[in-house]
């Protein structure tokens, strides 16, 4: 990876975070709350103004991570969570015309995987899965050092695979704590930190479900490693053992012996991952 100056944009449902990345570090960062309940044009203008705060003449490209459905080829964003006016936004064209540099758009799960490949735990591996365990379960897939998103950008939707009475997302994300125990995952974590036995048992059950989910991924993709991201991954120490114990009956023992599963340790991976879309494209 040749060191370039690039910009990563992390668009959330209520805010946008932008970072100018030089080499492996964020040189300058800007973040604002967006007017999520306003019209499309106002939200776009707020994103542009936030990018302007870190943009310099030597920027080579801009990458944007979006929590929604994306046509990554044409750079069109559809139905962004918590921004009702964003039904179909030609974001790539808008930003390209404004800043006159290449622009790359992807969903947030794909950005996470690319970010871990170029800036995080997966830097030394050709094949990996970035698995987000947050409000839902999403994933990005890296094959032979590059993002694989599929013809319709739908690859990596492991959470939609059938499991028990629903699907893996219902059992391997924050939905598990809310739907089964009517608790927030963060609250379960706080109780586990205090030694609460019920909370620790809940995480053990979560780990068993996740172990089954990871086995489904490994039967599909014999990958080098899986990096866990999202809010639930911060509780890794409480579900780690149950996850690995569940994985131990995998049919192909060499796969389990060699697979690496670790939580992300990069707090700014959303910005870095968006910026890494530039490298994912130019190094093909």
N, C-alpha and C positions, 0 to 999 in steps of 0.2 A: 504494500500500500504506500504510494507516494504521498508525501504530506502536502495537502492542499488546504486552503481556507474555504470552508463550506458553512452553510447555515442549516440548522435543524429546527423545525417548527413542530411543537407538540400541541395539537388542538384538542382541548378537553371540552366537556359539555358546558363548562361555565368560565373557562379561562384559556388563555393561550400563552405558552412559554416558548421563547425563542433564544437560541444560543448560537454565537459565532464560534466555530470550532477550528482551531489551528493545530494540525498534527493530531495528537490524542487527547487534547484538553479543550475545555470550553473557555475561550478567552474573555467573552463578554456575554451577559445574559439579560434578558428583559422579559417581564411577565405582567400581564394585565388581566383583569376580569372583563369578559366580553359581554356585550348586550345581547345575551342569548335569546331573549324573547322579542327582539326587534327584527327588522327586515333583513333580507340577505345582503343587500348592498352595505348596510351599516356594519354588519359583522365582518365582511370582507375588508372594509376600509380600516377597521380596528386591527385586523391581522397585518395589513400592509404597514400601518404606522408602527406596529411593534417590531416588525422586521427592519424597518428603516433605522431604528435605534441601534441596531448592531451591524447593519450592512456597511461594507466598505468596498472600494473599487476592485480589490483583489479577490473578492468572493467568486468562486468557480461554479457554484451551484447551490440550489435550495431544495431541501427535502422536507416533506410535510407528512406527519402521521395523523390519521383521522380515525375517530371511534365510530366508524360506519362503513357502509358499502362503497367500494371504490372501483372505478374503471381505471386501473393504473396505466394502461396504454395511452388513453386519451386524457387522463388527469381529471376525470369528472367525479365529483363527490355526491353521493346520494344519501338522503335521510339520516343526517347526523343526529346522534343522541342528544337530547336536550336543546337542540337548536331547530325549532319547528319550521322556520322559514327555509332551511337548507334542504330542499327537495331534490334539486339537480343543479349543482354549481360547477361551472367550467373553471375550476380553481387553477389548474395548470396554465391555461391560456391567459387568465387574468394576471397571475404573478409573473409569467414569462414576459408579457408585454410591459409590465411595470418596472421590472428590475433588469431585463435584458440578459438573463443568465438561464441555463437549463433548470427546469423544475421537475421534481419527481414526487408523486403522490402514492401513498400506500395506507392500508389500514394499520392500526396501532400494533396488532399482534405480529404482523410481518415486519414492522419497524423494530420491534423488540428483538426478533430473531436476528435481523441484520445487524442491529446494534451490538448484540453479544458476539457476533462473528467478527466484527471489525474493532470493537472497543472493549469487549468483556471476556467472559469465561470461555467462549468458543473460538478464540483467536487462533488456536493451534489445531483446529479440527476442520476437516473438509465437509463433514456431514453432521448436522445437528438440528434439534427442534427447540424452539423457544416456546415454552408452555406457560401461558398466563393464567393464574388462578386468582381471579378477582371477583367482580360482580357476576362475571360469567367465566367460561373456560374457552380461551382462544389459543391459537398456535400459529407460528410461522415455521416454515421448513427451509432449511439450507441443504442443498444437494450439490456436491462438487464445488463448494465454495460460493455458490450463488443462490439467491432466493428462488424458490419454486412456489409460485402462487396459483398455477393451473390456468386453463384457458379462460375461465370466468372469474379468476381471482378468488375461488372458493376452496382452494386446497388448505388443509390444516384444520378443518372444522371437526376435530375429534370429539368435541363436546356434544355434537349432535348424534353421535352413535348411540343406538339403543343400549340401555343398561338398567337392570332391575325394572322398576315400574315407570321409568321415564328415560333419561339419557345421562351420559357421563357429566354433562354440565350441572345437572341437578344434584349430583353427589360429589363433585370434585371442584367446587367453587364456593363463593360466599353464599350461594343459594342453599347449600346443604345446611348451614347453620340456621338460616332464617326459616326455611320450609319445615325442617324436621324438628328443630328445637326452639323456634321463635326467638332466636338470639342473634345478635350481630357477631361476626367472627372476631372483631376486635375485642368485644367484651369477653368472649370465650378465652381469648389469649390472655387478657388481664387476669382472669380467674385462674387460669393454668399457672401463671407466674406466681400466684399466691399459694399454689399447691392444691387447688381445688380438684378433688378426685373426679367429679363428674366432668369438669372441663377437660381434664387429661384424657378421660375415656372417650369424650366426643372427638378429640383430635386423633385418638387411636382408630376410631371408626372411620374418620375422614381419610386417614392414611391407608387403610385397607381398600377403600374405594379408589383412591388415587393410584395405588399399586396395580389394581385391575385396569385402570385407564391407561397407565403406562405400558402394561403388557399389550393392550390393544394397539398402541402406537408402535411398539417393537415388532409385533407380528406383521405390521404394515411396512414399517421403515426400519431396517437394520442400521440404525444411526450410531454415530460415535458417542454422542452425549445429548442430554436433555437439560436445558437450563430453565429453572422455575422462576417466574416473575409474578407480579401482581401482589395485592395486599395479603392474601393468605400465605404466600410463600415466606413471609416474615415469621411465621409460626413453625417453620420447618423442623426445628428441634423437637417439637411435640408430636409430629406425625411421621417423622423420618423412619423410625424403627418399624412401625407397622407397615409402612409403604414397602420397605425392603423385604420384610418377612413375607408379604403377599406376593412379591415378585419372584420369590425363590422357587416357586413351582413352575416357572416358565419352561416350556418344553425343550428349549435349546439352551443348555447350561452355559455354553461359551458366550452367548449374547449377554447374559446376566453377569458373568464374570468380567466382561469387558466394558459394559455400559457405565457411563458416568452420569450421575444425576446430582445436580447442585443448584442451590438458589443463587440468583443474581446478587452481586455485591456492589453494583454501580448505581448510585442514587439518581443519576441524571441520564439513565439509559434511554428514556423516551426521546429526549432531545438528540442524544448521540445516535440513536437508531434512525431517526428521521434524516439526520445529516448523512448517515452511512448509505442511504439510498443512492447517493452520488457515486460512491465507490462500487456499489453493487452493479451499477450500470456501466461505468467506464472500464471496469476490469473484465468485462465479459469478452 
